[in-house]
C-alpha cells in the first residue's frame, strides 16, 4: 500500500514488528513543512469527523512540530495563546457575532 505521508517516528518499527517492510525516506526541510501542513489538515478532519479527544492530542503533536520548524517550543505557543486570550478573550462564553 502506498502512503506518501508523514508518520510518527515509531511507525516503521511497528510495521516491521507486524511483518511488514516499510519503505521510508527522511524529508527535506521543505518537504517536512509541507507534510506537517498536510498532517495538520488530516488530524483536524479526523477530529471533526470522530470527535475523539485522541485526535486533539495528535493535533497538538503536529502543532508542536510546526512550532519547532520555526524555532519555537510549544511553551512559546502557549504563552502567545495566553497573551491573546488576555487581550481578546477566549471562546468559553460561546458568543456568536451576528452583525457588526
Biopython code that builds the backbone (N, CA, C, O; Angstrom):
import numpy as np
from Bio.PDB.StructureBuilder import StructureBuilder

atoms = [
    (1, "UNK", "N", (0.849, -1.179, 0.000)),
    (1, "UNK", "CA", (0.000, 0.000, 0.000)),
    (1, "UNK", "C", (0.894, 1.242, 0.000)),
    (1, "UNK", "O", (1.879, 1.297, 0.737)),
    (2, "UNK", "N", (0.560, 2.222, -0.811)),
    (2, "UNK", "CA", (1.345, 3.447, -0.911)),
    (2, "UNK", "C", (0.714, 4.536, -0.047)),
    (2, "UNK", "O", (-0.506, 4.696, -0.034)),
    (3, "UNK", "N", (1.556, 5.288, 0.679)),
    (3, "UNK", "CA", (1.052, 6.324, 1.580)),
    (3, "UNK", "C", (1.562, 7.719, 1.245)),
    (3, "UNK", "O", (0.759, 8.635, 1.070)),
    (4, "UNK", "N", (2.857, 7.901, 1.152)),
    (4, "UNK", "CA", (3.484, 9.207, 0.916)),
    (4, "UNK", "C", (3.006, 10.247, 1.928)),
    (4, "UNK", "O", (2.608, 11.351, 1.557)),
    (5, "UNK", "N", (3.050, 9.874, 3.224)),
    (5, "UNK", "CA", (2.622, 10.810, 4.252)),
    (5, "UNK", "C", (3.570, 10.745, 5.440)),
    (5, "UNK", "O", (4.238, 9.738, 5.669)),
    (6, "UNK", "N", (3.612, 11.823, 6.178)),
    (6, "UNK", "CA", (4.415, 11.912, 7.388)),
    (6, "UNK", "C", (3.796, 11.023, 8.458)),
    (6, "UNK", "O", (2.588, 11.064, 8.692)),
    (7, "UNK", "N", (4.638, 10.216, 9.107)),
    (7, "UNK", "CA", (4.163, 9.350, 10.185)),
    (7, "UNK", "C", (5.012, 9.573, 11.432)),
    (7, "UNK", "O", (6.123, 10.098, 11.360)),
    (8, "UNK", "N", (4.475, 9.168, 12.559)),
    (8, "UNK", "CA", (5.223, 9.253, 13.817)),
    (8, "UNK", "C", (6.475, 8.378, 13.732)),
    (8, "UNK", "O", (6.522, 7.402, 12.983)),
    (9, "UNK", "N", (7.487, 8.752, 14.520)),
    (9, "UNK", "CA", (8.810, 8.128, 14.446)),
    (9, "UNK", "C", (8.816, 6.608, 14.585)),
    (9, "UNK", "O", (9.634, 5.942, 13.949)),
    (10, "UNK", "N", (7.949, 6.057, 15.378)),
    (10, "UNK", "CA", (7.991, 4.616, 15.651)),
    (10, "UNK", "C", (7.122, 3.779, 14.715)),
    (10, "UNK", "O", (7.110, 2.552, 14.815)),
    (11, "UNK", "N", (6.411, 4.417, 13.827)),
    (11, "UNK", "CA", (5.514, 3.676, 12.923)),
    (11, "UNK", "C", (6.271, 2.658, 12.071)),
    (11, "UNK", "O", (5.794, 1.530, 11.948)),
    (12, "UNK", "N", (7.422, 2.986, 11.474)),
    (12, "UNK", "CA", (8.134, 1.953, 10.703)),
    (12, "UNK", "C", (8.489, 0.721, 11.543)),
    (12, "UNK", "O", (8.388, -0.406, 11.058)),
    (13, "UNK", "N", (8.904, 0.927, 12.801)),
    (13, "UNK", "CA", (9.217, -0.207, 13.683)),
    (13, "UNK", "C", (7.974, -1.040, 13.978)),
    (13, "UNK", "O", (8.043, -2.268, 14.031)),
    (14, "UNK", "N", (6.855, -0.382, 14.166)),
    (14, "UNK", "CA", (5.595, -1.090, 14.421)),
    (14, "UNK", "C", (5.212, -1.930, 13.205)),
    (14, "UNK", "O", (4.761, -3.066, 13.350)),
    (15, "UNK", "N", (5.389, -1.377, 12.017)),
    (15, "UNK", "CA", (5.091, -2.117, 10.780)),
    (15, "UNK", "C", (6.010, -3.331, 10.665)),
    (15, "UNK", "O", (5.555, -4.425, 10.330)),
    (16, "UNK", "N", (7.321, -3.140, 10.946)),
    (16, "UNK", "CA", (8.272, -4.256, 10.896)),
    (16, "UNK", "C", (7.895, -5.349, 11.898)),
    (16, "UNK", "O", (7.963, -6.538, 11.586)),
    (17, "UNK", "N", (7.496, -4.935, 13.104)),
    (17, "UNK", "CA", (7.123, -5.898, 14.150)),
    (17, "UNK", "C", (5.924, -6.741, 13.730)),
    (17, "UNK", "O", (5.735, -7.857, 14.215)),
    (18, "UNK", "N", (5.124, -6.201, 12.831)),
    (18, "UNK", "CA", (3.953, -6.936, 12.335)),
    (18, "UNK", "C", (4.264, -7.696, 11.042)),
    (18, "UNK", "O", (3.366, -8.235, 10.395)),
    (19, "UNK", "N", (5.558, -7.730, 10.677)),
    (19, "UNK", "CA", (5.964, -8.487, 9.498)),
    (19, "UNK", "C", (6.024, -7.698, 8.213)),
    (19, "UNK", "O", (6.319, -8.263, 7.160)),
    (20, "UNK", "N", (5.753, -6.414, 8.268)),
    (20, "UNK", "CA", (5.796, -5.583, 7.072)),
    (20, "UNK", "C", (7.194, -5.071, 6.769)),
    (20, "UNK", "O", (8.106, -5.194, 7.586)),
    (21, "UNK", "N", (7.349, -4.496, 5.589)),
    (21, "UNK", "CA", (8.623, -3.917, 5.177)),
    (21, "UNK", "C", (8.374, -2.493, 4.681)),
    (21, "UNK", "O", (8.178, -2.277, 3.485)),
    (22, "UNK", "N", (8.379, -1.531, 5.590)),
    (22, "UNK", "CA", (8.090, -0.155, 5.179)),
    (22, "UNK", "C", (9.224, 0.437, 4.346)),
    (22, "UNK", "O", (10.402, 0.218, 4.628)),
    (23, "UNK", "N", (8.853, 1.172, 3.339)),
    (23, "UNK", "CA", (9.825, 1.935, 2.553)),
    (23, "UNK", "C", (9.669, 3.386, 2.994)),
    (23, "UNK", "O", (8.575, 3.945, 2.908)),
    (24, "UNK", "N", (10.755, 4.004, 3.466)),
    (24, "UNK", "CA", (10.698, 5.361, 4.004)),
    (24, "UNK", "C", (11.856, 6.201, 3.484)),
    (24, "UNK", "O", (12.806, 5.675, 2.904)),
    (25, "UNK", "N", (11.771, 7.494, 3.693)),
    (25, "UNK", "CA", (12.900, 8.406, 3.498)),
    (25, "UNK", "C", (12.753, 9.546, 4.494)),
    (25, "UNK", "O", (11.670, 9.774, 5.032)),
    (26, "UNK", "N", (13.837, 10.253, 4.734)),
    (26, "UNK", "CA", (13.811, 11.405, 5.626)),
    (26, "UNK", "C", (13.493, 12.638, 4.794)),
    (26, "UNK", "O", (14.147, 12.902, 3.786)),
    (27, "UNK", "N", (12.496, 13.383, 5.216)),
    (27, "UNK", "CA", (12.041, 14.560, 4.470)),
    (27, "UNK", "C", (13.060, 15.692, 4.546)),
    (27, "UNK", "O", (13.734, 15.873, 5.560)),
    (28, "UNK", "N", (13.158, 16.444, 3.466)),
    (28, "UNK", "CA", (13.926, 17.693, 3.483)),
    (28, "UNK", "C", (13.151, 18.704, 4.320)),
    (28, "UNK", "O", (12.001, 18.458, 4.684)),
    (29, "UNK", "N", (13.766, 19.825, 4.622)),
    (29, "UNK", "CA", (13.068, 20.874, 5.383)),
    (29, "UNK", "C", (11.791, 21.315, 4.666)),
    (29, "UNK", "O", (10.745, 21.482, 5.293)),
    (30, "UNK", "N", (11.887, 21.502, 3.352)),
    (30, "UNK", "CA", (10.734, 21.949, 2.568)),
    (30, "UNK", "C", (9.629, 20.900, 2.564)),
    (30, "UNK", "O", (8.459, 21.216, 2.782)),
    (31, "UNK", "N", (10.009, 19.648, 2.316)),
    (31, "UNK", "CA", (9.009, 18.575, 2.302)),
    (31, "UNK", "C", (8.395, 18.398, 3.687)),
    (31, "UNK", "O", (7.190, 18.179, 3.811)),
    (32, "UNK", "N", (9.224, 18.492, 4.733)),
    (32, "UNK", "CA", (8.743, 18.335, 6.112)),
    (32, "UNK", "C", (7.680, 19.376, 6.432)),
    (32, "UNK", "O", (6.629, 19.043, 6.980)),
    (33, "UNK", "N", (7.947, 20.635, 6.095)),
    (33, "UNK", "CA", (6.970, 21.704, 6.351)),
    (33, "UNK", "C", (5.663, 21.429, 5.606)),
    (33, "UNK", "O", (4.579, 21.608, 6.161)),
    (34, "UNK", "N", (5.769, 20.998, 4.358)),
    (34, "UNK", "CA", (4.569, 20.704, 3.565)),
    (34, "UNK", "C", (3.806, 19.514, 4.146)),
    (34, "UNK", "O", (2.579, 19.547, 4.234)),
    (35, "UNK", "N", (4.521, 18.474, 4.539)),
    (35, "UNK", "CA", (3.869, 17.279, 5.087)),
    (35, "UNK", "C", (3.254, 17.556, 6.456)),
    (35, "UNK", "O", (2.222, 16.978, 6.797)),
    (36, "UNK", "N", (3.879, 18.441, 7.251)),
    (36, "UNK", "CA", (3.271, 18.826, 8.527)),
    (36, "UNK", "C", (1.948, 19.547, 8.300)),
    (36, "UNK", "O", (0.982, 19.330, 9.031)),
    (37, "UNK", "N", (1.910, 20.403, 7.286)),
    (37, "UNK", "CA", (0.673, 21.105, 6.957)),
    (37, "UNK", "C", (-0.411, 20.106, 6.553)),
    (37, "UNK", "O", (-1.555, 20.208, 6.996)),
    (38, "UNK", "N", (-0.042, 19.137, 5.707)),
    (38, "UNK", "CA", (-0.991, 18.087, 5.317)),
    (38, "UNK", "C", (-1.458, 17.297, 6.537)),
    (38, "UNK", "O", (-2.641, 16.985, 6.671)),
    (39, "UNK", "N", (-0.510, 16.978, 7.428)),
    (39, "UNK", "CA", (-0.836, 16.192, 8.622)),
    (39, "UNK", "C", (-1.786, 16.958, 9.534)),
    (39, "UNK", "O", (-2.706, 16.374, 10.106)),
    (40, "UNK", "N", (-1.569, 18.261, 9.671)),
    (40, "UNK", "CA", (-2.466, 19.075, 10.496)),
    (40, "UNK", "C", (-3.881, 19.025, 9.935)),
    (40, "UNK", "O", (-4.844, 18.836, 10.678)),
    (41, "UNK", "N", (-4.000, 19.192, 8.634)),
    (41, "UNK", "CA", (-5.317, 19.128, 7.982)),
    (41, "UNK", "C", (-5.958, 17.756, 8.220)),
    (41, "UNK", "O", (-7.140, 17.665, 8.551)),
    (42, "UNK", "N", (-5.174, 16.701, 8.051)),
    (42, "UNK", "CA", (-5.673, 15.335, 8.250)),
    (42, "UNK", "C", (-6.183, 15.133, 9.681)),
    (42, "UNK", "O", (-7.272, 14.598, 9.889)),
    (43, "UNK", "N", (-5.393, 15.564, 10.655)),
    (43, "UNK", "CA", (-5.779, 15.360, 12.057)),
    (43, "UNK", "C", (-7.006, 16.191, 12.431)),
    (43, "UNK", "O", (-7.863, 15.723, 13.179)),
    (44, "UNK", "N", (-7.096, 17.411, 11.920)),
    (44, "UNK", "CA", (-8.277, 18.242, 12.193)),
    (44, "UNK", "C", (-9.514, 17.599, 11.572)),
    (44, "UNK", "O", (-10.569, 17.544, 12.204)),
    (45, "UNK", "N", (-9.388, 17.116, 10.340)),
    (45, "UNK", "CA", (-10.524, 16.450, 9.693)),
    (45, "UNK", "C", (-10.958, 15.216, 10.474)),
    (45, "UNK", "O", (-12.153, 14.957, 10.611)),
    (46, "UNK", "N", (-9.984, 14.446, 10.994)),
    (46, "UNK", "CA", (-10.325, 13.265, 11.790)),
    (46, "UNK", "C", (-11.054, 13.668, 13.069)),
    (46, "UNK", "O", (-12.019, 13.015, 13.467)),
    (47, "UNK", "N", (-10.596, 14.742, 13.714)),
    (47, "UNK", "CA", (-11.285, 15.192, 14.925)),
    (47, "UNK", "C", (-12.706, 15.650, 14.601)),
    (47, "UNK", "O", (-13.646, 15.301, 15.316)),
    (48, "UNK", "N", (-12.867, 16.418, 13.543)),
    (48, "UNK", "CA", (-14.196, 16.910, 13.179)),
    (48, "UNK", "C", (-15.145, 15.762, 12.856)),
    (48, "UNK", "O", (-16.342, 15.833, 13.137)),
    (49, "UNK", "N", (-14.600, 14.708, 12.267)),
    (49, "UNK", "CA", (-15.421, 13.550, 11.914)),
    (49, "UNK", "C", (-15.750, 12.698, 13.145)),
    (49, "UNK", "O", (-16.902, 12.306, 13.337)),
    (50, "UNK", "N", (-14.743, 12.412, 13.977)),
    (50, "UNK", "CA", (-14.908, 11.437, 15.063)),
    (50, "UNK", "C", (-15.158, 12.047, 16.438)),
    (50, "UNK", "O", (-15.697, 11.380, 17.321)),
    (51, "UNK", "N", (-14.773, 13.303, 16.627)),
    (51, "UNK", "CA", (-14.876, 13.967, 17.941)),
    (51, "UNK", "C", (-14.144, 13.190, 19.039)),
    (51, "UNK", "O", (-14.551, 13.216, 20.201)),
    (52, "UNK", "N", (-13.077, 12.510, 18.670)),
    (52, "UNK", "CA", (-12.283, 11.723, 19.602)),
    (52, "UNK", "C", (-11.191, 12.611, 20.199)),
    (52, "UNK", "O", (-10.420, 13.210, 19.450)),
    (53, "UNK", "N", (-11.105, 12.711, 21.532)),
    (53, "UNK", "CA", (-10.086, 13.558, 22.151)),
    (53, "UNK", "C", (-8.656, 13.151, 21.797)),
    (53, "UNK", "O", (-7.748, 13.981, 21.862)),
    (54, "UNK", "N", (-8.441, 11.882, 21.423)),
    (54, "UNK", "CA", (-7.103, 11.471, 20.991)),
    (54, "UNK", "C", (-6.663, 12.247, 19.761)),
    (54, "UNK", "O", (-5.473, 12.497, 19.575)),
    (55, "UNK", "N", (-7.608, 12.626, 18.928)),
    (55, "UNK", "CA", (-7.268, 13.420, 17.747)),
    (55, "UNK", "C", (-6.765, 14.802, 18.157)),
    (55, "UNK", "O", (-5.909, 15.374, 17.482)),
    (56, "UNK", "N", (-7.290, 15.342, 19.254)),
    (56, "UNK", "CA", (-6.776, 16.620, 19.759)),
    (56, "UNK", "C", (-5.316, 16.477, 20.172)),
    (56, "UNK", "O", (-4.517, 17.388, 19.955)),
    (57, "UNK", "N", (-4.963, 15.334, 20.766)),
    (57, "UNK", "CA", (-3.567, 15.079, 21.124)),
    (57, "UNK", "C", (-2.701, 15.016, 19.872)),
    (57, "UNK", "O", (-1.578, 15.522, 19.861)),
    (58, "UNK", "N", (-3.223, 14.394, 18.817)),
    (58, "UNK", "CA", (-2.490, 14.339, 17.553)),
    (58, "UNK", "C", (-2.307, 15.735, 16.970)),
    (58, "UNK", "O", (-1.238, 16.060, 16.453)),
    (59, "UNK", "N", (-3.341, 16.552, 17.053)),
    (59, "UNK", "CA", (-3.250, 17.934, 16.564)),
    (59, "UNK", "C", (-2.165, 18.683, 17.327)),
    (59, "UNK", "O", (-1.361, 19.396, 16.726)),
    (60, "UNK", "N", (-2.139, 18.524, 18.642)),
    (60, "UNK", "CA", (-1.107, 19.192, 19.444)),
    (60, "UNK", "C", (0.293, 18.723, 19.067)),
    (60, "UNK", "O", (1.227, 19.524, 19.041)),
    (61, "UNK", "N", (0.446, 17.444, 18.776)),
    (61, "UNK", "CA", (1.754, 16.920, 18.364)),
    (61, "UNK", "C", (2.212, 17.582, 17.068)),
    (61, "UNK", "O", (3.385, 17.924, 16.921)),
    (62, "UNK", "N", (1.291, 17.758, 16.138)),
    (62, "UNK", "CA", (1.631, 18.416, 14.874)),
    (62, "UNK", "C", (1.936, 19.893, 15.114)),
    (62, "UNK", "O", (2.880, 20.427, 14.531)),
    (63, "UNK", "N", (1.160, 20.554, 15.955)),
    (63, "UNK", "CA", (1.413, 21.965, 16.282)),
    (63, "UNK", "C", (2.797, 22.108, 16.911)),
    (63, "UNK", "O", (3.532, 23.044, 16.593)),
    (64, "UNK", "N", (3.151, 21.192, 17.794)),
    (64, "UNK", "CA", (4.478, 21.195, 18.426)),
    (64, "UNK", "C", (5.569, 21.107, 17.359)),
    (64, "UNK", "O", (6.537, 21.867, 17.393)),
    (65, "UNK", "N", (5.414, 20.185, 16.418)),
    (65, "UNK", "CA", (6.401, 20.023, 15.350)),
    (65, "UNK", "C", (6.461, 21.259, 14.460)),
    (65, "UNK", "O", (7.547, 21.687, 14.068)),
    (66, "UNK", "N", (5.304, 21.836, 14.137)),
    (66, "UNK", "CA", (5.279, 23.062, 13.331)),
    (66, "UNK", "C", (5.985, 24.200, 14.054)),
    (66, "UNK", "O", (6.738, 24.954, 13.437)),
    (67, "UNK", "N", (5.750, 24.328, 15.350)),
    (67, "UNK", "CA", (6.415, 25.367, 16.136)),
    (67, "UNK", "C", (7.927, 25.185, 16.077)),
    (67, "UNK", "O", (8.667, 26.156, 15.924)),
    (68, "UNK", "N", (8.382, 23.947, 16.197)),
    (68, "UNK", "CA", (9.814, 23.660, 16.166)),
    (68, "UNK", "C", (10.436, 24.020, 14.823)),
    (68, "UNK", "O", (11.605, 24.401, 14.773)),
    (69, "UNK", "N", (9.673, 23.907, 13.726)),
    (69, "UNK", "CA", (10.215, 24.298, 12.418)),
    (69, "UNK", "C", (10.453, 25.800, 12.346)),
    (69, "UNK", "O", (11.192, 26.275, 11.484)),
    (70, "UNK", "N", (9.830, 26.543, 13.246)),
    (70, "UNK", "CA", (10.002, 27.993, 13.296)),
    (70, "UNK", "C", (10.860, 28.416, 14.484)),
    (70, "UNK", "O", (10.865, 29.582, 14.877)),
    (71, "UNK", "N", (11.584, 27.452, 15.050)),
    (71, "UNK", "CA", (12.469, 27.751, 16.160)),
    (71, "UNK", "C", (11.746, 28.044, 17.463)),
    (71, "UNK", "O", (12.303, 28.691, 18.350)),
    (72, "UNK", "N", (10.532, 27.584, 17.586)),
    (72, "UNK", "CA", (9.715, 27.821, 18.787)),
    (72, "UNK", "C", (9.462, 26.509, 19.503)),
    (72, "UNK", "O", (9.648, 25.426, 18.949)),
    (73, "UNK", "N", (9.035, 26.637, 20.746)),
    (73, "UNK", "CA", (8.614, 25.476, 21.535)),
    (73, "UNK", "C", (7.124, 25.599, 21.783)),
    (73, "UNK", "O", (6.547, 26.679, 21.652)),
    (74, "UNK", "N", (6.512, 24.496, 22.140)),
    (74, "UNK", "CA", (5.080, 24.506, 22.433)),
    (74, "UNK", "C", (4.772, 25.496, 23.550)),
    (74, "UNK", "O", (3.706, 26.112, 23.563)),
    (75, "UNK", "N", (5.708, 25.647, 24.491)),
    (75, "UNK", "CA", (5.528, 26.609, 25.585)),
    (75, "UNK", "C", (5.433, 28.042, 25.047)),
    (75, "UNK", "O", (4.679, 28.859, 25.575)),
    (76, "UNK", "N", (6.206, 28.340, 23.992)),
    (76, "UNK", "CA", (6.134, 29.665, 23.363)),
    (76, "UNK", "C", (4.745, 29.897, 22.777)),
    (76, "UNK", "O", (4.169, 30.976, 22.917)),
    (77, "UNK", "N", (4.222, 28.876, 22.127)),
    (77, "UNK", "CA", (2.901, 28.983, 21.511)),
    (77, "UNK", "C", (1.839, 29.151, 22.597)),
    (77, "UNK", "O", (0.907, 29.940, 22.442)),
    (78, "UNK", "N", (1.983, 28.412, 23.689)),
    (78, "UNK", "CA", (1.034, 28.539, 24.801)),
    (78, "UNK", "C", (1.088, 29.943, 25.392)),
    (78, "UNK", "O", (0.051, 30.510, 25.735)),
    (79, "UNK", "N", (2.270, 30.501, 25.511)),
    (79, "UNK", "CA", (2.407, 31.872, 26.020)),
    (79, "UNK", "C", (1.693, 32.857, 25.088)),
    (79, "UNK", "O", (1.007, 33.768, 25.550)),
    (80, "UNK", "N", (1.857, 32.671, 23.786)),
    (80, "UNK", "CA", (1.168, 33.529, 22.814)),
    (80, "UNK", "C", (-0.345, 33.376, 22.938)),
    (80, "UNK", "O", (-1.088, 34.352, 22.844)),
    (81, "UNK", "N", (-0.791, 32.133, 23.151)),
    (81, "UNK", "CA", (-2.223, 31.886, 23.310)),
    (81, "UNK", "C", (-2.771, 32.619, 24.525)),
    (81, "UNK", "O", (-3.836, 33.232, 24.457)),
    (82, "UNK", "N", (-2.046, 32.557, 25.634)),
    (82, "UNK", "CA", (-2.477, 33.224, 26.866)),
    (82, "UNK", "C", (-2.524, 34.733, 26.666)),
    (82, "UNK", "O", (-3.474, 35.387, 27.095)),
    (83, "UNK", "N", (-1.503, 35.290, 26.014)),
    (83, "UNK", "CA", (-1.489, 36.735, 25.747)),
    (83, "UNK", "C", (-2.694, 37.138, 24.904)),
    (83, "UNK", "O", (-3.343, 38.149, 25.174)),
    (84, "UNK", "N", (-2.982, 36.348, 23.893)),
    (84, "UNK", "CA", (-4.123, 36.641, 23.027)),
    (84, "UNK", "C", (-5.436, 36.519, 23.797)),
    (84, "UNK", "O", (-6.353, 37.317, 23.602)),
    (85, "UNK", "N", (-5.521, 35.520, 24.670)),
    (85, "UNK", "CA", (-6.723, 35.350, 25.485)),
    (85, "UNK", "C", (-6.904, 36.538, 26.426)),
    (85, "UNK", "O", (-8.021, 37.019, 26.616)),
    (86, "UNK", "N", (-5.811, 37.006, 27.009)),
    (86, "UNK", "CA", (-5.900, 38.159, 27.907)),
    (86, "UNK", "C", (-6.335, 39.415, 27.155)),
    (86, "UNK", "O", (-7.073, 40.243, 27.689)),
    (87, "UNK", "N", (-5.877, 39.548, 25.919)),
    (87, "UNK", "CA", (-6.198, 40.727, 25.111)),
    (87, "UNK", "C", (-7.597, 40.658, 24.500)),
    (87, "UNK", "O", (-8.326, 41.650, 24.513)),
    (88, "UNK", "N", (-7.977, 39.500, 23.967)),
    (88, "UNK", "CA", (-9.224, 39.378, 23.204)),
    (88, "UNK", "C", (-10.244, 38.436, 23.824)),
    (88, "UNK", "O", (-11.395, 38.382, 23.389)),
    (89, "UNK", "N", (-9.816, 37.688, 24.847)),
    (89, "UNK", "CA", (-10.712, 36.723, 25.475)),
    (89, "UNK", "C", (-10.577, 35.352, 24.845)),
    (89, "UNK", "O", (-9.839, 35.153, 23.880)),
    (90, "UNK", "N", (-11.310, 34.414, 25.420)),
    (90, "UNK", "CA", (-11.335, 33.052, 24.897)),
    (90, "UNK", "C", (-12.654, 32.805, 24.183)),
    (90, "UNK", "O", (-13.288, 33.733, 23.680)),
    (91, "UNK", "N", (-13.054, 31.556, 24.147)),
    (91, "UNK", "CA", (-14.311, 31.186, 23.487)),
    (91, "UNK", "C", (-15.316, 30.586, 24.460)),
    (91, "UNK", "O", (-16.404, 30.178, 24.054)),
    (92, "UNK", "N", (-14.959, 30.528, 25.749)),
    (92, "UNK", "CA", (-15.786, 29.837, 26.732)),
    (92, "UNK", "C", (-17.134, 30.489, 26.996)),
    (92, "UNK", "O", (-18.027, 29.843, 27.544)),
    (93, "UNK", "N", (-17.304, 31.745, 26.623)),
    (93, "UNK", "CA", (-18.606, 32.402, 26.802)),
    (93, "UNK", "C", (-19.552, 32.138, 25.631)),
    (93, "UNK", "O", (-20.708, 32.560, 25.654)),
    (94, "UNK", "N", (-19.059, 31.440, 24.611)),
    (94, "UNK", "CA", (-19.873, 30.974, 23.474)),
    (94, "UNK", "C", (-20.563, 32.108, 22.714)),
    (94, "UNK", "O", (-21.680, 31.934, 22.226)),
    (95, "UNK", "N", (-19.919, 33.245, 22.613)),
    (95, "UNK", "CA", (-20.507, 34.414, 21.951)),
    (95, "UNK", "C", (-20.494, 34.210, 20.439)),
    (95, "UNK", "O", (-19.456, 33.904, 19.854)),
    (96, "UNK", "N", (-21.653, 34.382, 19.815)),
    (96, "UNK", "CA", (-21.787, 34.315, 18.361)),
    (96, "UNK", "C", (-22.032, 35.730, 17.864)),
    (96, "UNK", "O", (-23.040, 36.343, 18.216)),
    (97, "UNK", "N", (-21.126, 36.258, 17.050)),
    (97, "UNK", "CA", (-21.295, 37.590, 16.474)),
    (97, "UNK", "C", (-22.226, 37.474, 15.273)),
    (97, "UNK", "O", (-21.906, 36.792, 14.300)),
    (98, "UNK", "N", (-23.362, 38.129, 15.339)),
    (98, "UNK", "CA", (-24.348, 38.068, 14.259)),
    (98, "UNK", "C", (-24.165, 39.204, 13.268)),
    (98, "UNK", "O", (-24.315, 39.002, 12.063)),
    (99, "UNK", "N", (-23.849, 40.383, 13.749)),
    (99, "UNK", "CA", (-23.633, 41.547, 12.885)),
    (99, "UNK", "C", (-22.635, 42.465, 13.552)),
    (99, "UNK", "O", (-22.371, 42.370, 14.751)),
    (100, "UNK", "N", (-22.084, 43.365, 12.738)),
    (100, "UNK", "CA", (-21.158, 44.351, 13.281)),
    (100, "UNK", "C", (-21.336, 45.665, 12.546)),
    (100, "UNK", "O", (-20.648, 46.640, 12.849)),
]
sb = StructureBuilder()
sb.init_structure("model")
sb.init_model(0)
sb.init_chain("A")
sb.init_seg("    ")
for serial, (resi, resn, name, xyz) in enumerate(atoms, 1):
    if name == "N":
        sb.init_residue(resn, " ", resi, " ")
    sb.init_atom(name, np.array(xyz, "f"), 0.0, 1.0, " ", f" {name:<3s}", serial, name[0])
structure = sb.get_structure()
